[in-house]
Structure formats: structure tokens, C-alpha cells
Amino acid sequence: MTELVIHTQELTDLFNEVYQEFMRARQIHKQFNSAHEGYAVILEELEELWLEVKKRKADQSPERVRKEAIQVAAMAVRFIYDLGI
């Protein structure tokens, strides 16, 4: 079995990006009022990620894919946070 190596600083930096997006979204939008609303926001972000992912490799922007993935992660965290789950 191959052991996975965790690069702590890279993971810390990634979580910080998710946190920053979480905080930015909280400043712009009110908290989720229901699980349905939270799901809809996550789905919207996931669809934006999907639009980037399904592009031809030559047209795909790794930066845009990363940004959209971070937004999905931040909204998942916000779902848990806002709804007290």
C-alpha cells in the first residue's frame, strides 16, 4: 500500500483560501435560511465548476477550475455553519 504524503503547509494554504471565500460570501450575502437554500447555492457553484471542467483542455483555465472548486468547498462549509449542522 502506498502511503499518502500530506503537505501540511499546502493544505493549510488551501483551507485558508476556502476560509477567505467563506468570509467574503458572508459579507455579501445573508446566511442560509434553510437546507433547501443552502443546497441551491452549493448546486449553483457546482454547476459553475462543471462548466469549467467540461471545457476542452486547451480552453480550460486551471485557475478558474480551482476558484470554482474553492467556492463549492466554501459554500459546503457555510451550509454546515449557517444551519448549525
PDB file of N, CA, C and O in Angstrom:
ATOM      1  N   MET A   1       0.842  -1.181   0.000  1.00  0.00           N
ATOM      2  CA  MET A   1       0.000   0.000   0.000  1.00  0.00           C
ATOM      3  C   MET A   1       0.890   1.248   0.000  1.00  0.00           C
ATOM      4  O   MET A   1       1.859   1.331   0.754  1.00  0.00           O
ATOM      5  N   THR A   2       0.551   2.199  -0.841  1.00  0.00           N
ATOM      6  CA  THR A   2       1.296   3.447  -0.913  1.00  0.00           C
ATOM      7  C   THR A   2       0.768   4.410   0.138  1.00  0.00           C
ATOM      8  O   THR A   2      -0.437   4.638   0.244  1.00  0.00           O
ATOM      9  N   GLU A   3       1.681   4.966   0.908  1.00  0.00           N
ATOM     10  CA  GLU A   3       1.285   5.931   1.934  1.00  0.00           C
ATOM     11  C   GLU A   3       1.139   7.306   1.289  1.00  0.00           C
ATOM     12  O   GLU A   3       2.004   7.749   0.534  1.00  0.00           O
ATOM     13  N   LEU A   4       0.045   7.959   1.597  1.00  0.00           N
ATOM     14  CA  LEU A   4      -0.162   9.305   1.084  1.00  0.00           C
ATOM     15  C   LEU A   4       0.612  10.302   1.932  1.00  0.00           C
ATOM     16  O   LEU A   4       0.569  10.248   3.161  1.00  0.00           O
ATOM     17  N   VAL A   5       1.305  11.193   1.285  1.00  0.00           N
ATOM     18  CA  VAL A   5       2.062  12.222   1.986  1.00  0.00           C
ATOM     19  C   VAL A   5       1.208  13.484   2.021  1.00  0.00           C
ATOM     20  O   VAL A   5       0.768  13.983   0.986  1.00  0.00           O
ATOM     21  N   ILE A   6       0.989  13.979   3.206  1.00  0.00           N
ATOM     22  CA  ILE A   6       0.216  15.214   3.374  1.00  0.00           C
ATOM     23  C   ILE A   6       1.203  16.373   3.493  1.00  0.00           C
ATOM     24  O   ILE A   6       2.069  16.382   4.368  1.00  0.00           O
ATOM     25  N   HIS A   7       1.059  17.328   2.617  1.00  0.00           N
ATOM     26  CA  HIS A   7       1.881  18.533   2.662  1.00  0.00           C
ATOM     27  C   HIS A   7       1.131  19.561   3.494  1.00  0.00           C
ATOM     28  O   HIS A   7       0.255  20.266   2.994  1.00  0.00           O
ATOM     29  N   THR A   8       1.482  19.635   4.752  1.00  0.00           N
ATOM     30  CA  THR A   8       0.738  20.420   5.731  1.00  0.00           C
ATOM     31  C   THR A   8       0.582  21.875   5.320  1.00  0.00           C
ATOM     32  O   THR A   8      -0.515  22.423   5.424  1.00  0.00           O
ATOM     33  N   GLN A   9       1.635  22.506   4.863  1.00  0.00           N
ATOM     34  CA  GLN A   9       1.535  23.924   4.504  1.00  0.00           C
ATOM     35  C   GLN A   9       0.610  24.123   3.309  1.00  0.00           C
ATOM     36  O   GLN A   9      -0.173  25.073   3.289  1.00  0.00           O
ATOM     37  N   GLU A  10       0.687  23.243   2.314  1.00  0.00           N
ATOM     38  CA  GLU A  10      -0.202  23.362   1.153  1.00  0.00           C
ATOM     39  C   GLU A  10      -1.657  23.201   1.573  1.00  0.00           C
ATOM     40  O   GLU A  10      -2.532  23.916   1.085  1.00  0.00           O
ATOM     41  N   LEU A  11      -1.914  22.262   2.479  1.00  0.00           N
ATOM     42  CA  LEU A  11      -3.265  22.036   2.963  1.00  0.00           C
ATOM     43  C   LEU A  11      -3.743  23.229   3.794  1.00  0.00           C
ATOM     44  O   LEU A  11      -4.894  23.649   3.681  1.00  0.00           O
ATOM     45  N   THR A  12      -2.865  23.763   4.615  1.00  0.00           N
ATOM     46  CA  THR A  12      -3.196  24.957   5.398  1.00  0.00           C
ATOM     47  C   THR A  12      -3.528  26.118   4.472  1.00  0.00           C
ATOM     48  O   THR A  12      -4.498  26.839   4.706  1.00  0.00           O
ATOM     49  N   ASP A  13      -2.742  26.305   3.433  1.00  0.00           N
ATOM     50  CA  ASP A  13      -2.995  27.380   2.469  1.00  0.00           C
ATOM     51  C   ASP A  13      -4.337  27.180   1.766  1.00  0.00           C
ATOM     52  O   ASP A  13      -5.085  28.135   1.558  1.00  0.00           O
ATOM     53  N   LEU A  14      -4.631  25.944   1.406  1.00  0.00           N
ATOM     54  CA  LEU A  14      -5.902  25.637   0.752  1.00  0.00           C
ATOM     55  C   LEU A  14      -7.078  25.927   1.669  1.00  0.00           C
ATOM     56  O   LEU A  14      -8.052  26.552   1.250  1.00  0.00           O
ATOM     57  N   PHE A  15      -6.996  25.480   2.920  1.00  0.00           N
ATOM     58  CA  PHE A  15      -8.072  25.755   3.873  1.00  0.00           C
ATOM     59  C   PHE A  15      -8.227  27.256   4.100  1.00  0.00           C
ATOM     60  O   PHE A  15      -9.338  27.743   4.308  1.00  0.00           O
ATOM     61  N   ASN A  16      -7.124  27.982   4.060  1.00  0.00           N
ATOM     62  CA  ASN A  16      -7.189  29.433   4.206  1.00  0.00           C
ATOM     63  C   ASN A  16      -7.936  30.060   3.028  1.00  0.00           C
ATOM     64  O   ASN A  16      -8.714  30.994   3.219  1.00  0.00           O
ATOM     65  N   GLU A  17      -7.707  29.556   1.816  1.00  0.00           N
ATOM     66  CA  GLU A  17      -8.443  30.064   0.651  1.00  0.00           C
ATOM     67  C   GLU A  17      -9.942  29.805   0.798  1.00  0.00           C
ATOM     68  O   GLU A  17     -10.762  30.668   0.485  1.00  0.00           O
ATOM     69  N   VAL A  18     -10.291  28.615   1.274  1.00  0.00           N
ATOM     70  CA  VAL A  18     -11.702  28.281   1.487  1.00  0.00           C
ATOM     71  C   VAL A  18     -12.281  29.212   2.552  1.00  0.00           C
ATOM     72  O   VAL A  18     -13.391  29.720   2.395  1.00  0.00           O
ATOM     73  N   TYR A  19     -11.542  29.434   3.623  1.00  0.00           N
ATOM     74  CA  TYR A  19     -11.987  30.339   4.689  1.00  0.00           C
ATOM     75  C   TYR A  19     -12.195  31.761   4.165  1.00  0.00           C
ATOM     76  O   TYR A  19     -13.199  32.399   4.480  1.00  0.00           O
ATOM     77  N   GLN A  20     -11.252  32.254   3.371  1.00  0.00           N
ATOM     78  CA  GLN A  20     -11.374  33.604   2.822  1.00  0.00           C
ATOM     79  C   GLN A  20     -12.621  33.723   1.936  1.00  0.00           C
ATOM     80  O   GLN A  20     -13.323  34.733   1.985  1.00  0.00           O
ATOM     81  N   GLU A  21     -12.892  32.705   1.138  1.00  0.00           N
ATOM     82  CA  GLU A  21     -14.091  32.714   0.290  1.00  0.00           C
ATOM     83  C   GLU A  21     -15.354  32.645   1.148  1.00  0.00           C
ATOM     84  O   GLU A  21     -16.345  33.316   0.860  1.00  0.00           O
ATOM     85  N   PHE A  22     -15.313  31.838   2.191  1.00  0.00           N
ATOM     86  CA  PHE A  22     -16.420  31.757   3.144  1.00  0.00           C
ATOM     87  C   PHE A  22     -16.716  33.143   3.732  1.00  0.00           C
ATOM     88  O   PHE A  22     -17.869  33.575   3.763  1.00  0.00           O
ATOM     89  N   MET A  23     -15.676  33.830   4.194  1.00  0.00           N
ATOM     90  CA  MET A  23     -15.841  35.162   4.796  1.00  0.00           C
ATOM     91  C   MET A  23     -16.318  36.184   3.769  1.00  0.00           C
ATOM     92  O   MET A  23     -17.163  37.022   4.083  1.00  0.00           O
ATOM     93  N   ARG A  24     -15.799  36.128   2.564  1.00  0.00           N
ATOM     94  CA  ARG A  24     -16.227  37.058   1.511  1.00  0.00           C
ATOM     95  C   ARG A  24     -17.711  36.880   1.233  1.00  0.00           C
ATOM     96  O   ARG A  24     -18.446  37.860   1.120  1.00  0.00           O
ATOM     97  N   ALA A  25     -18.151  35.640   1.125  1.00  0.00           N
ATOM     98  CA  ALA A  25     -19.562  35.357   0.847  1.00  0.00           C
ATOM     99  C   ALA A  25     -20.458  35.821   1.988  1.00  0.00           C
ATOM    100  O   ALA A  25     -21.566  36.304   1.754  1.00  0.00           O
ATOM    101  N   ARG A  26     -19.982  35.677   3.216  1.00  0.00           N
ATOM    102  CA  ARG A  26     -20.781  36.120   4.370  1.00  0.00           C
ATOM    103  C   ARG A  26     -20.952  37.634   4.379  1.00  0.00           C
ATOM    104  O   ARG A  26     -21.979  38.135   4.839  1.00  0.00           O
ATOM    105  N   GLN A  27     -19.968  38.368   3.880  1.00  0.00           N
ATOM    106  CA  GLN A  27     -20.065  39.823   3.828  1.00  0.00           C
ATOM    107  C   GLN A  27     -21.050  40.280   2.759  1.00  0.00           C
ATOM    108  O   GLN A  27     -21.676  41.331   2.895  1.00  0.00           O
ATOM    109  N   ILE A  28     -21.186  39.499   1.710  1.00  0.00           N
ATOM    110  CA  ILE A  28     -22.020  39.884   0.573  1.00  0.00           C
ATOM    111  C   ILE A  28     -23.455  39.382   0.711  1.00  0.00           C
ATOM    112  O   ILE A  28     -24.394  40.096   0.359  1.00  0.00           O
ATOM    113  N   HIS A  29     -23.634  38.170   1.217  1.00  0.00           N
ATOM    114  CA  HIS A  29     -24.943  37.518   1.238  1.00  0.00           C
ATOM    115  C   HIS A  29     -25.352  37.162   2.660  1.00  0.00           C
ATOM    116  O   HIS A  29     -24.515  36.818   3.495  1.00  0.00           O
ATOM    117  N   LYS A  30     -26.649  37.248   2.921  1.00  0.00           N
ATOM    118  CA  LYS A  30     -27.156  36.857   4.234  1.00  0.00           C
ATOM    119  C   LYS A  30     -27.007  35.354   4.416  1.00  0.00           C
ATOM    120  O   LYS A  30     -26.773  34.616   3.460  1.00  0.00           O
ATOM    121  N   GLN A  31     -27.149  34.916   5.662  1.00  0.00           N
ATOM    122  CA  GLN A  31     -26.969  33.486   5.938  1.00  0.00           C
ATOM    123  C   GLN A  31     -28.075  32.661   5.301  1.00  0.00           C
ATOM    124  O   GLN A  31     -29.151  33.170   4.991  1.00  0.00           O
ATOM    125  N   PHE A  32     -27.793  31.384   5.112  1.00  0.00           N
ATOM    126  CA  PHE A  32     -28.790  30.476   4.551  1.00  0.00           C
ATOM    127  C   PHE A  32     -29.948  30.348   5.539  1.00  0.00           C
ATOM    128  O   PHE A  32     -29.734  30.198   6.742  1.00  0.00           O
ATOM    129  N   ASN A  33     -31.172  30.407   5.022  1.00  0.00           N
ATOM    130  CA  ASN A  33     -32.357  30.282   5.861  1.00  0.00           C
ATOM    131  C   ASN A  33     -32.847  28.850   5.979  1.00  0.00           C
ATOM    132  O   ASN A  33     -33.604  28.522   6.893  1.00  0.00           O
ATOM    133  N   SER A  34     -32.422  28.001   5.065  1.00  0.00           N
ATOM    134  CA  SER A  34     -32.892  26.620   5.071  1.00  0.00           C
ATOM    135  C   SER A  34     -31.894  25.732   4.350  1.00  0.00           C
ATOM    136  O   SER A  34     -31.017  26.203   3.625  1.00  0.00           O
ATOM    137  N   ALA A  35     -32.051  24.447   4.568  1.00  0.00           N
ATOM    138  CA  ALA A  35     -31.205  23.481   3.859  1.00  0.00           C
ATOM    139  C   ALA A  35     -31.463  23.555   2.356  1.00  0.00           C
ATOM    140  O   ALA A  35     -30.544  23.367   1.558  1.00  0.00           O
ATOM    141  N   HIS A  36     -32.707  23.828   1.969  1.00  0.00           N
ATOM    142  CA  HIS A  36     -33.027  23.947   0.545  1.00  0.00           C
ATOM    143  C   HIS A  36     -32.250  25.094  -0.096  1.00  0.00           C
ATOM    144  O   HIS A  36     -31.702  24.951  -1.189  1.00  0.00           O
ATOM    145  N   GLU A  37     -32.208  26.232   0.596  1.00  0.00           N
ATOM    146  CA  GLU A  37     -31.479  27.383   0.063  1.00  0.00           C
ATOM    147  C   GLU A  37     -29.981  27.073  -0.019  1.00  0.00           C
ATOM    148  O   GLU A  37     -29.340  27.365  -1.029  1.00  0.00           O
ATOM    149  N   GLY A  38     -29.432  26.489   1.029  1.00  0.00           N
ATOM    150  CA  GLY A  38     -28.018  26.132   1.034  1.00  0.00           C
ATOM    151  C   GLY A  38     -27.674  25.161  -0.078  1.00  0.00           C
ATOM    152  O   GLY A  38     -26.658  25.308  -0.757  1.00  0.00           O
ATOM    153  N   TYR A  39     -28.536  24.164  -0.257  1.00  0.00           N
ATOM    154  CA  TYR A  39     -28.326  23.187  -1.334  1.00  0.00           C
ATOM    155  C   TYR A  39     -28.332  23.885  -2.693  1.00  0.00           C
ATOM    156  O   TYR A  39     -27.500  23.589  -3.550  1.00  0.00           O
ATOM    157  N   ALA A  40     -29.265  24.804  -2.886  1.00  0.00           N
ATOM    158  CA  ALA A  40     -29.365  25.508  -4.164  1.00  0.00           C
ATOM    159  C   ALA A  40     -28.095  26.315  -4.448  1.00  0.00           C
ATOM    160  O   ALA A  40     -27.628  26.360  -5.586  1.00  0.00           O
ATOM    161  N   VAL A  41     -27.547  26.941  -3.429  1.00  0.00           N
ATOM    162  CA  VAL A  41     -26.321  27.721  -3.613  1.00  0.00           C
ATOM    163  C   VAL A  41     -25.148  26.791  -3.942  1.00  0.00           C
ATOM    164  O   VAL A  41     -24.355  27.078  -4.839  1.00  0.00           O
ATOM    165  N   ILE A  42     -25.043  25.681  -3.210  1.00  0.00           N
ATOM    166  CA  ILE A  42     -23.978  24.715  -3.496  1.00  0.00           C
ATOM    167  C   ILE A  42     -24.129  24.183  -4.918  1.00  0.00           C
ATOM    168  O   ILE A  42     -23.143  24.062  -5.645  1.00  0.00           O
ATOM    169  N   LEU A  43     -25.350  23.867  -5.313  1.00  0.00           N
ATOM    170  CA  LEU A  43     -25.601  23.349  -6.656  1.00  0.00           C
ATOM    171  C   LEU A  43     -25.204  24.369  -7.727  1.00  0.00           C
ATOM    172  O   LEU A  43     -24.621  24.010  -8.750  1.00  0.00           O
ATOM    173  N   GLU A  44     -25.523  25.636  -7.484  1.00  0.00           N
ATOM    174  CA  GLU A  44     -25.141  26.694  -8.430  1.00  0.00           C
ATOM    175  C   GLU A  44     -23.621  26.757  -8.580  1.00  0.00           C
ATOM    176  O   GLU A  44     -23.105  26.853  -9.694  1.00  0.00           O
ATOM    177  N   GLU A  45     -22.915  26.703  -7.462  1.00  0.00           N
ATOM    178  CA  GLU A  45     -21.448  26.733  -7.518  1.00  0.00           C
ATOM    179  C   GLU A  45     -20.904  25.481  -8.194  1.00  0.00           C
ATOM    180  O   GLU A  45     -19.942  25.556  -8.958  1.00  0.00           O
ATOM    181  N   LEU A  46     -21.509  24.340  -7.920  1.00  0.00           N
ATOM    182  CA  LEU A  46     -21.078  23.087  -8.540  1.00  0.00           C
ATOM    183  C   LEU A  46     -21.303  23.121 -10.044  1.00  0.00           C
ATOM    184  O   LEU A  46     -20.480  22.611 -10.804  1.00  0.00           O
ATOM    185  N   GLU A  47     -22.409  23.716 -10.481  1.00  0.00           N
ATOM    186  CA  GLU A  47     -22.670  23.838 -11.925  1.00  0.00           C
ATOM    187  C   GLU A  47     -21.641  24.742 -12.589  1.00  0.00           C
ATOM    188  O   GLU A  47     -21.223  24.481 -13.718  1.00  0.00           O
ATOM    189  N   GLU A  48     -21.228  25.806 -11.898  1.00  0.00           N
ATOM    190  CA  GLU A  48     -20.183  26.675 -12.438  1.00  0.00           C
ATOM    191  C   GLU A  48     -18.863  25.920 -12.553  1.00  0.00           C
ATOM    192  O   GLU A  48     -18.131  26.090 -13.528  1.00  0.00           O
ATOM    193  N   LEU A  49     -18.559  25.091 -11.562  1.00  0.00           N
ATOM    194  CA  LEU A  49     -17.365  24.250 -11.636  1.00  0.00           C
ATOM    195  C   LEU A  49     -17.469  23.284 -12.811  1.00  0.00           C
ATOM    196  O   LEU A  49     -16.504  23.095 -13.552  1.00  0.00           O
ATOM    197  N   TRP A  50     -18.637  22.675 -12.978  1.00  0.00           N
ATOM    198  CA  TRP A  50     -18.845  21.721 -14.067  1.00  0.00           C
ATOM    199  C   TRP A  50     -18.638  22.383 -15.425  1.00  0.00           C
ATOM    200  O   TRP A  50     -18.068  21.770 -16.327  1.00  0.00           O
ATOM    201  N   LEU A  51     -19.092  23.625 -15.583  1.00  0.00           N
ATOM    202  CA  LEU A  51     -18.893  24.343 -16.849  1.00  0.00           C
ATOM    203  C   LEU A  51     -17.410  24.470 -17.178  1.00  0.00           C
ATOM    204  O   LEU A  51     -17.013  24.363 -18.338  1.00  0.00           O
ATOM    205  N   GLU A  52     -16.600  24.696 -16.158  1.00  0.00           N
ATOM    206  CA  GLU A  52     -15.150  24.789 -16.375  1.00  0.00           C
ATOM    207  C   GLU A  52     -14.536  23.423 -16.657  1.00  0.00           C
ATOM    208  O   GLU A  52     -13.694  23.286 -17.544  1.00  0.00           O
ATOM    209  N   VAL A  53     -14.956  22.423 -15.906  1.00  0.00           N
ATOM    210  CA  VAL A  53     -14.376  21.082 -16.019  1.00  0.00           C
ATOM    211  C   VAL A  53     -14.632  20.469 -17.390  1.00  0.00           C
ATOM    212  O   VAL A  53     -13.759  19.802 -17.945  1.00  0.00           O
ATOM    213  N   LYS A  54     -15.820  20.691 -17.938  1.00  0.00           N
ATOM    214  CA  LYS A  54     -16.146  20.021 -19.198  1.00  0.00           C
ATOM    215  C   LYS A  54     -15.615  20.735 -20.437  1.00  0.00           C
ATOM    216  O   LYS A  54     -15.831  20.272 -21.557  1.00  0.00           O
ATOM    217  N   LYS A  55     -14.930  21.845 -20.249  1.00  0.00           N
ATOM    218  CA  LYS A  55     -14.287  22.516 -21.382  1.00  0.00           C
ATOM    219  C   LYS A  55     -13.150  21.660 -21.910  1.00  0.00           C
ATOM    220  O   LYS A  55     -12.555  20.865 -21.183  1.00  0.00           O
ATOM    221  N   ARG A  56     -12.864  21.839 -23.185  1.00  0.00           N
ATOM    222  CA  ARG A  56     -11.687  21.172 -23.751  1.00  0.00           C
ATOM    223  C   ARG A  56     -10.461  21.613 -22.966  1.00  0.00           C
ATOM    224  O   ARG A  56     -10.396  22.743 -22.481  1.00  0.00           O
ATOM    225  N   LYS A  57      -9.512  20.734 -22.847  1.00  0.00           N
ATOM    226  CA  LYS A  57      -8.303  21.013 -22.067  1.00  0.00           C
ATOM    227  C   LYS A  57      -7.647  22.328 -22.498  1.00  0.00           C
ATOM    228  O   LYS A  57      -7.182  23.098 -21.656  1.00  0.00           O
ATOM    229  N   ALA A  58      -7.610  22.581 -23.798  1.00  0.00           N
ATOM    230  CA  ALA A  58      -6.971  23.796 -24.312  1.00  0.00           C
ATOM    231  C   ALA A  58      -7.709  25.063 -23.887  1.00  0.00           C
ATOM    232  O   ALA A  58      -7.103  26.131 -23.798  1.00  0.00           O
ATOM    233  N   ASP A  59      -9.009  24.954 -23.626  1.00  0.00           N
ATOM    234  CA  ASP A  59      -9.821  26.113 -23.237  1.00  0.00           C
ATOM    235  C   ASP A  59     -10.006  26.228 -21.734  1.00  0.00           C
ATOM    236  O   ASP A  59     -10.556  27.212 -21.237  1.00  0.00           O
ATOM    237  N   GLN A  60      -9.547  25.222 -21.022  1.00  0.00           N
ATOM    238  CA  GLN A  60      -9.751  25.177 -19.583  1.00  0.00           C
ATOM    239  C   GLN A  60      -8.728  26.047 -18.864  1.00  0.00           C
ATOM    240  O   GLN A  60      -7.555  26.075 -19.235  1.00  0.00           O
ATOM    241  N   SER A  61      -9.170  26.742 -17.853  1.00  0.00           N
ATOM    242  CA  SER A  61      -8.283  27.557 -17.031  1.00  0.00           C
ATOM    243  C   SER A  61      -8.111  26.883 -15.669  1.00  0.00           C
ATOM    244  O   SER A  61      -9.069  26.800 -14.900  1.00  0.00           O
ATOM    245  N   PRO A  62      -6.905  26.400 -15.358  1.00  0.00           N
ATOM    246  CA  PRO A  62      -6.695  25.779 -14.048  1.00  0.00           C
ATOM    247  C   PRO A  62      -7.035  26.730 -12.892  1.00  0.00           C
ATOM    248  O   PRO A  62      -7.523  26.303 -11.845  1.00  0.00           O
ATOM    249  N   GLU A  63      -6.770  28.011 -13.099  1.00  0.00           N
ATOM    250  CA  GLU A  63      -7.083  28.996 -12.064  1.00  0.00           C
ATOM    251  C   GLU A  63      -8.592  29.097 -11.842  1.00  0.00           C
ATOM    252  O   GLU A  63      -9.055  29.183 -10.705  1.00  0.00           O
ATOM    253  N   ARG A  64      -9.348  29.085 -12.932  1.00  0.00           N
ATOM    254  CA  ARG A  64     -10.811  29.174 -12.839  1.00  0.00           C
ATOM    255  C   ARG A  64     -11.396  27.893 -12.220  1.00  0.00           C
ATOM    256  O   ARG A  64     -12.322  27.958 -11.412  1.00  0.00           O
ATOM    257  N   VAL A  65     -10.854  26.746 -12.601  1.00  0.00           N
ATOM    258  CA  VAL A  65     -11.304  25.477 -12.022  1.00  0.00           C
ATOM    259  C   VAL A  65     -11.063  25.497 -10.514  1.00  0.00           C
ATOM    260  O   VAL A  65     -11.937  25.128  -9.730  1.00  0.00           O
ATOM    261  N   ARG A  66      -9.881  25.928 -10.126  1.00  0.00           N
ATOM    262  CA  ARG A  66      -9.544  26.000  -8.695  1.00  0.00           C
ATOM    263  C   ARG A  66     -10.475  26.966  -7.967  1.00  0.00           C
ATOM    264  O   ARG A  66     -10.982  26.655  -6.889  1.00  0.00           O
ATOM    265  N   LYS A  67     -10.698  28.136  -8.559  1.00  0.00           N
ATOM    266  CA  LYS A  67     -11.571  29.135  -7.935  1.00  0.00           C
ATOM    267  C   LYS A  67     -12.969  28.565  -7.722  1.00  0.00           C
ATOM    268  O   LYS A  67     -13.551  28.723  -6.649  1.00  0.00           O
ATOM    269  N   GLU A  68     -13.499  27.911  -8.729  1.00  0.00           N
ATOM    270  CA  GLU A  68     -14.846  27.340  -8.612  1.00  0.00           C
ATOM    271  C   GLU A  68     -14.887  26.218  -7.575  1.00  0.00           C
ATOM    272  O   GLU A  68     -15.855  26.110  -6.821  1.00  0.00           O
ATOM    273  N   ALA A  69     -13.851  25.387  -7.530  1.00  0.00           N
ATOM    274  CA  ALA A  69     -13.800  24.307  -6.540  1.00  0.00           C
ATOM    275  C   ALA A  69     -13.732  24.875  -5.120  1.00  0.00           C
ATOM    276  O   ALA A  69     -14.354  24.341  -4.201  1.00  0.00           O
ATOM    277  N   ILE A  70     -12.984  25.945  -4.950  1.00  0.00           N
ATOM    278  CA  ILE A  70     -12.901  26.597  -3.644  1.00  0.00           C
ATOM    279  C   ILE A  70     -14.256  27.174  -3.256  1.00  0.00           C
ATOM    280  O   ILE A  70     -14.643  27.109  -2.089  1.00  0.00           O
ATOM    281  N   GLN A  71     -14.982  27.738  -4.220  1.00  0.00           N
ATOM    282  CA  GLN A  71     -16.310  28.259  -3.927  1.00  0.00           C
ATOM    283  C   GLN A  71     -17.265  27.143  -3.510  1.00  0.00           C
ATOM    284  O   GLN A  71     -18.081  27.334  -2.607  1.00  0.00           O
ATOM    285  N   VAL A  72     -17.174  25.991  -4.150  1.00  0.00           N
ATOM    286  CA  VAL A  72     -18.002  24.841  -3.758  1.00  0.00           C
ATOM    287  C   VAL A  72     -17.684  24.461  -2.309  1.00  0.00           C
ATOM    288  O   VAL A  72     -18.589  24.273  -1.496  1.00  0.00           O
ATOM    289  N   ALA A  73     -16.393  24.351  -1.995  1.00  0.00           N
ATOM    290  CA  ALA A  73     -15.982  23.975  -0.641  1.00  0.00           C
ATOM    291  C   ALA A  73     -16.447  25.012   0.386  1.00  0.00           C
ATOM    292  O   ALA A  73     -16.929  24.651   1.461  1.00  0.00           O
ATOM    293  N   ALA A  74     -16.305  26.278   0.060  1.00  0.00           N
ATOM    294  CA  ALA A  74     -16.707  27.343   0.983  1.00  0.00           C
ATOM    295  C   ALA A  74     -18.206  27.320   1.227  1.00  0.00           C
ATOM    296  O   ALA A  74     -18.653  27.544   2.352  1.00  0.00           O
ATOM    297  N   MET A  75     -18.986  27.053   0.192  1.00  0.00           N
ATOM    298  CA  MET A  75     -20.434  27.008   0.382  1.00  0.00           C
ATOM    299  C   MET A  75     -20.871  25.761   1.146  1.00  0.00           C
ATOM    300  O   MET A  75     -21.883  25.788   1.847  1.00  0.00           O
ATOM    301  N   ALA A  76     -20.125  24.681   1.018  1.00  0.00           N
ATOM    302  CA  ALA A  76     -20.407  23.493   1.823  1.00  0.00           C
ATOM    303  C   ALA A  76     -20.135  23.790   3.300  1.00  0.00           C
ATOM    304  O   ALA A  76     -20.913  23.398   4.170  1.00  0.00           O
ATOM    305  N   VAL A  77     -19.036  24.479   3.574  1.00  0.00           N
ATOM    306  CA  VAL A  77     -18.732  24.880   4.947  1.00  0.00           C
ATOM    307  C   VAL A  77     -19.801  25.839   5.452  1.00  0.00           C
ATOM    308  O   VAL A  77     -20.249  25.731   6.593  1.00  0.00           O
ATOM    309  N   ARG A  78     -20.207  26.769   4.609  1.00  0.00           N
ATOM    310  CA  ARG A  78     -21.232  27.727   5.008  1.00  0.00           C
ATOM    311  C   ARG A  78     -22.563  27.032   5.294  1.00  0.00           C
ATOM    312  O   ARG A  78     -23.270  27.414   6.227  1.00  0.00           O
ATOM    313  N   PHE A  79     -22.901  26.046   4.526  1.00  0.00           N
ATOM    314  CA  PHE A  79     -24.112  25.254   4.760  1.00  0.00           C
ATOM    315  C   PHE A  79     -24.076  24.692   6.179  1.00  0.00           C
ATOM    316  O   PHE A  79     -25.039  24.832   6.933  1.00  0.00           O
ATOM    317  N   ILE A  80     -22.983  24.067   6.531  1.00  0.00           N
ATOM    318  CA  ILE A  80     -22.836  23.483   7.869  1.00  0.00           C
ATOM    319  C   ILE A  80     -22.880  24.567   8.929  1.00  0.00           C
ATOM    320  O   ILE A  80     -23.563  24.419   9.942  1.00  0.00           O
ATOM    321  N   TYR A  81     -22.161  25.650   8.707  1.00  0.00           N
ATOM    322  CA  TYR A  81     -22.062  26.728   9.686  1.00  0.00           C
ATOM    323  C   TYR A  81     -23.396  27.455   9.881  1.00  0.00           C
ATOM    324  O   TYR A  81     -23.881  27.581  11.006  1.00  0.00           O
ATOM    325  N   ASP A  82     -23.978  27.925   8.791  1.00  0.00           N
ATOM    326  CA  ASP A  82     -25.208  28.708   8.889  1.00  0.00           C
ATOM    327  C   ASP A  82     -26.389  27.917   9.448  1.00  0.00           C
ATOM    328  O   ASP A  82     -27.231  28.462  10.162  1.00  0.00           O
ATOM    329  N   LEU A  83     -26.439  26.645   9.119  1.00  0.00           N
ATOM    330  CA  LEU A  83     -27.589  25.838   9.536  1.00  0.00           C
ATOM    331  C   LEU A  83     -27.334  25.094  10.841  1.00  0.00           C
ATOM    332  O   LEU A  83     -28.200  24.364  11.324  1.00  0.00           O
ATOM    333  N   GLY A  84     -26.143  25.279  11.412  1.00  0.00           N
ATOM    334  CA  GLY A  84     -25.833  24.664  12.683  1.00  0.00           C
ATOM    335  C   GLY A  84     -25.836  23.150  12.647  1.00  0.00           C
ATOM    336  O   GLY A  84     -26.220  22.490  13.612  1.00  0.00           O
ATOM    337  N   ILE A  85     -25.406  22.616  11.531  1.00  0.00           N
ATOM    338  CA  ILE A  85     -25.424  21.160  11.344  1.00  0.00           C
ATOM    339  C   ILE A  85     -24.104  20.555  11.782  1.00  0.00           C
ATOM    340  O   ILE A  85     -23.925  19.340  11.702  1.00  0.00           O
TER     341      ILE A  85
END
